[in-house]
Amino acid sequence: MNRTLRETILWIGAGLGTLCLAWTAAMLAFGLTPLVFTSGSMSPAIEAGDLAFATTVPADELAEGDVVSVIDDRGVRITHRVTGIDPQDDGGAVLQLQGDANASPDEQAYNVDEVERVSFSVPKAGYVINAVNSPFGMFVIGLLVATILVIAFRRDGGGGPDASAEDDSDDAAPDDRGLVPDHGVGHRVRRVVGVGAGAGALLVASGLGLQPTMAAFGDSPTIVSGALGAASVQAPATFTCTNVGGSGASVNLTFPHQDARYDYVVTIVNDQTGATVANRGGTITGAGTVGAAQTVNVARNFTPWGLFDAGAVQYTARVSSRLKSSTTWTSSDVTLKLYETRGLFEFSYRTYCGTA
């Protein structure tokens, strides 16, 4: 390998290593946390794939409109805008957050003493950083460092003109005073710089301190990260049953409206047969503000009966949340018990809350 190519590769390694070391020094000096956005909930201010930088500040320094990064109850990092602050006596605060592209605030309120507040962002830089930190990116960096090591410590062999030229320059004969010219010192220094900085590039790139961040719900992640599966539909917080009057003619099933984006599915299942009762419940359109009561009246006589049937039949009522925009996004079920009774020679069942 000729000297020019060798020097070029060594200097490339030195440059990459220096950039990585400078990155780390800047993060430490200014207390910055890099955040790669994996969803578009903060668009248009911060798009998916953007790289943001945040600094840690105490809760009492926050103001509405700040963009902050917190960890939710699921351990997922969320970066949204502050829409409400409830100061606490201990110096902390309870924050209400909302993504700029989201129709409603986050369901969770965040009790914090300090948070990471976004200072600025670089459009699309997150794609580059994620590529460097990917397994393939780390492989390429490792390959580059290995190449630099081979070149730096390779002994030139053979009698080729390039080898002779290098050997002559590095191993020149003593001059008349018995001193050895120092022609090879600069080259050896560049070897050390290239190797050290190239290795630094590998070590630093493997620990850049990047934090993937996303929305609490519903955004379309465009960068693969461990947070992609974090979105979920929340089940109704409560589910209650009330007998209507005392005749057993019907019951009211009630649950709160969880989110403006939700509708609800109510079903009634026969505990003995596992069959779903027809013409009772169904899809309920979410209405009113978040927290408003949603009530479904379930009339009696949903048990098939014969003339001489008597006794009690147990049922389970179920309710789940569902996105208005997608019938496949549903929550887990919340359940309660119902039963119907009929005496011998009576002409209808009576429906009640609870168990028979």
N, C-alpha and C positions, 0 to 999 in steps of 0.2 A: 504494500500500500504506500503510495507516495505521501510525502510530508504534508502537502496542502490539504489533501482529503482528511488525513488524520487530525490535523489541527482544526479543521472545520467541524468535525464530529465532536471533538473535545470541547470546543467553544459552544456548540449547541447545547451539550450537556450542562456546561457551566451556566449558560443562560437560563435553561429550564429550572435548574436547581436554585438559582438566585431568585427567580420569580416566585417559586414556592416558598422560599425562606422569607422573602419580602411580604408575601401574603400573610404568613403566620405572624410575623412581627407586627404588621398593621392590625390584625385581629386582636392581638394581645395588648398593644399600645393604646388602642382606642376602645377596648372592651366591646368589640363588635361581634354579633352572632349572625352568621350568614343563613338565610332562609330561602329555600327553593320552593316556589309555589307550585303545587301539584293540581290545583283546580282553579276555576275561573270565578269564584264567588266574590272576589274583590275587584273584578273588572268593572269599568275600564281603567280604574286607577292603577291596579296591579293585575296583570294577566297571568294565566297559566304559563309556566316556563320562565317567568321573571325571577331574578335573584335580588332579594331584599337584604338590607343590613339593619340589625336592631341593636339597641343598647338597653341595659337593665336600668330601670328607674323605679323609685318608690311610688306606691299607689297615690300618695297625696300630691304628686306632681302631674298626675294625668288630667286631661281635659276632654270633654266630649269632642269627637271628631278625630282623636288620635287613633292610629292603627296599632294594635297591640297583639302580641303572640302569647297564648296561654295553653295549658294542658287541661283537657276536659276530663270528665269522670271515667272515660274509657281509656285514658292514657294517650289520646290522640292530640297532636299539636294543632291548634286552631288559631288562625290569624285573621281577625276581623276588626271593624271600626267600633269605637266606643260610642254608644248611643245613650247611655245612662250611667251615672255614678252615685252610689250610696255610701258616703264616708262612714267609717266605723270609729268608735272611740279609741281603739288601739292603734290608730294610724293606718289601718288597712282600708279596703273598700270592696264593695260588692259591685261588679261591673255587669252591665247589660251590653252585649255585643251583637252586631249584625253585619253580614257581608253586604257590600254595596249592590251586588247583583241578586241578593235574596229578597223575597217578598215580605219576610217577617223576621223578627229578632231570633237569636239563638234560644232554644228552649231552656238551656242551662244558664243560671246566673253564676258568675265566677267570683269567689271570695279570695282576694289576693292581698299580699303585703307589698309585693313588687312584681313588675312584669317587664317583658322585653318590648320596647316601643320601636316601631319601624322608623328609621331615620331617612332612608332613601332606597331606591330600587334601580336595578339595571335591566332594561327590557331584554328578554330572551337569553340572558347570560346563564340562567339556570340550566338550560339544555347543555351548554358546554361543560359546566361544572358536574352535572350528573353523568355526562359521557366520560369525563376523567375518572370519576369515582365508580364507574361500572366495572364489572369483572374484566371486560375486554379492554377498557381504558387502563386498568392496573396492569394487565398483561403487556400492553404496548409500552408502558413506562418501565416495567421490569425488563423487557427485552432491550430497551434503549440503554438502561443502566448496565446490563450485562455486556452489550456491545462496547460501551465506553470502557469497561474494565478490561475486556479482551484487547482493545486497541491500545490502551494506556500501558499495559504491562507486556505487550507482545514483543518478543525479541525478533528483530529483523534478521533473517537468515539468507543464505544464498549469496551469490556474487553479483547480483543485478546492480545496475548503475544506481538505482534509488537507494538500495541498501548501502552501497559503498559511500554514497554521498552522505547519508545520515551517519554512518559509522565514522567517516572522516570528520564530520562536524562535531560529533559528540565525543570522540576519542582522539582529538588532535594531539599531535606530538608536542612535547615541551618546547618552549622557546629557548633562546640562548641563555636565559637566566635560570632555567630549570623549572619554570612555572608552566602549569597546564592552562591553556586558554579556556575561558568559561563559556564557550559557544553553546553548550547544551543546557545551561542553567535555566534559561527562559523556557525552553521546551519542557524540562522536567517540572517546572512550576506550573505550566499550563496543564500538564498531565494530572498533577495533584488537584488543581482547581476543578478540572473537568470531572474527575472521579468523585471528589468530595461533593461537589454541587449536584452532580447527577444522582448520586445516592441520596442526597438530601431531597431531591425531587420525588423519589420513590417514597421515602419515609414520610414527608410532609403531605404528599398527595393522598396517602392512605389514611390520614387523620385530619382532614380539613375542617372538621367540626360542623359540617353541613347539617341543617335540620330541615327535613321535608315538612311542609305545612299545607293544610288544606281547609276546606269549609266544613261546617258541621253537617251539611246535607246537600245532596242533590246536584252538585256540580260535576262536570265531566272531566276527570283527571286525564291529563295528556302526557304526564311523565310517570313512568313506572316507579312506584315506591311502596314501602311497607304500609302506607296509609290508604291504599286504594279501596280497601273493603270497609272503610269506616262508616259510610253512610248507612242509616237505618231509619225505618218508620217506627214512630213511638206508639205503643198501644195506649188506649184510654187509661187515664190514671186511676179511675174508679168505675165501678159498674154496680148499680143498685137496682133492687126490685121493690115495687110498691103495689099492694093490693088495691084495686079500685073498688070502693064501696065494700060491702060485706057479702055480696051475693056470689062472688067468684066468677063474675062475668068476664073480667079481664084483669091484666096486670100492666103496670107501666115499667119499662126498662129504661134506665137513665144513666148517661155517661157524659163527661165533659168534652167539649170541642178542643182537641189537642193542637191543631195547626190549621191555618187558613187553606193549606194545600190538601187537606185530607177530606175524604168521604169515609163512610163506615159500612161494614157488612155485619148484619145481625142474623144469626141462624139459631134454630132450636132443634136439638137432636134427642131422639128417643134413646134413653140409657140402655134399654133391653135389646133393641134391634140395631141400634147404631144408625138408623135412618133419619135423614133430615126432614123435618115437617115442611110440607109445601104450603105456600100462601101465607106464611107468617115471617115477619122480619124482612130480609132482603137488603138491598143497597140503600143506605140512608145518606142523603146529601148533607155534608157538614154546613152548618149555618150559624150566623152570629159571630161574635168576637171569640178569641181564644179563651177557653174556660166556660163558655156558655153551655147550659145544659141541653143535651140532645135527648129527646124522649121518644120512645117507640111504644105504642100501645099494642099489646098482644091479646087478642080476643080468645075466649074459651072455645071448646069443641074442636081442637086440632088432633084429637085422638079418634081414629076409626073405631066405632063401637057398634055392637049388635044389640038387639032388643033386650036380651037377658044379661048383658055384660054389667059387671059391677066391680068396684075396687079402686085402686090408685095406680097411676102410671107416672114414673119419674122421668124428668127431662133435664137437659143441660142447655142453658142459653149461652151463646157465645157472641162476643163482639170483637172486631179487629179494625184497625185503621188501614186505609188504602189511599195511595196517591190518586188525586183526581186525574192526573195526566198519564198514569200507567197502572193498569189493573194487576200487573205482576209484582208491584212493590207493595207488600202488605206487612203488617206487624204480627206479632204473636197474639193469640186469643186471650181475652179476659172472660172468665166464666162465672156463672151462678146457677143455682138450682131452682126449678119449677116443678110443680106436679099437678095432675088433674085427678079428680075423684068423681065417682058416679055410684049412686046407690041403686039397688035393684028396682026396676020399673021406673026409674027416673028417665027423663027424656033428654037430658044434656049433662055434660061434664061441668065441673066447677074447677077453675084454674086459680092456683095460689102460688105465692112465692115460698121458697124453701123446700124442705124435704117432707115426704109423706110420713 
